[in-house]
Amino acid sequence: MQPLAQKLILRSFYRVVTEEKPLSQGYDLTFYEEEDGTVWAFWNRGSNVGIIQSRIDLEKGKLLDKPKVVIPCGGKGEWDNIGIEGSCVFKRNGIYYLLYSSWTRGYEIGCATAIWPPTLNTPCWSSTP
């Protein structure tokens, strides 16, 4: 009989950021590294919160800011009402893109954009389904 699951052993450049306890509540945390070396963490904080962000010190495994909601869950009846997850940030031609998904009406993908001067540290994301 074949096993249903198998332990995953990472044998590459991956490493655990926090050994003692989770970095924060939530899941699907991803990193985005700015050209100046600043690293941002994006993750889902729960089905009634949405996608949050904070700068992070990867060497110390510590958040540098109070986590801030950047993509809240949508209102009743909206495509992203129940919960959103799976954030991924990238930059192209000076515009930042934050992709994320929702399972409210099946599985849909959203895209938020921002023009985000790193000196402001206060991005304003605009989302569309």
QUIURKA-V525176 format. One record per backbone hydrogen bond with DSSP energy under -1.0 kcal/mol. NH is the residue of the N-H (numbers start at 0). CO is the residue of the C=O. If there is no record, write none. Layout:
nh->NH co->CO
nh->NH co->CO
This chain:
nh->26 co->43
nh->29 co->41
nh->31 co->39
nh->33 co->37
nh->36 co->33
nh->39 co->31
nh->40 co->53
nh->41 co->29
nh->42 co->51
nh->43 co->26
nh->44 co->49
nh->48 co->45
nh->49 co->45
nh->50 co->70
nh->51 co->42
nh->52 co->67
nh->53 co->40
nh->55 co->38
nh->56 co->61
nh->60 co->56
nh->61 co->56
nh->63 co->54
nh->67 co->52
nh->69 co->50
nh->70 co->50
nh->73 co->79
nh->77 co->74
nh->80 co->77
nh->84 co->100
nh->87 co->98
nh->89 co->96
nh->91 co->94
nh->94 co->91
nh->95 co->113
nh->96 co->89
nh->97 co->111
nh->98 co->87
nh->99 co->109
nh->100 co->84
nh->101 co->107
nh->107 co->101
nh->109 co->99
nh->110 co->127
nh->111 co->97
nh->112 co->125
nh->113 co->95
nh->119 co->116
nh->125 co->112
nh->127 co->110
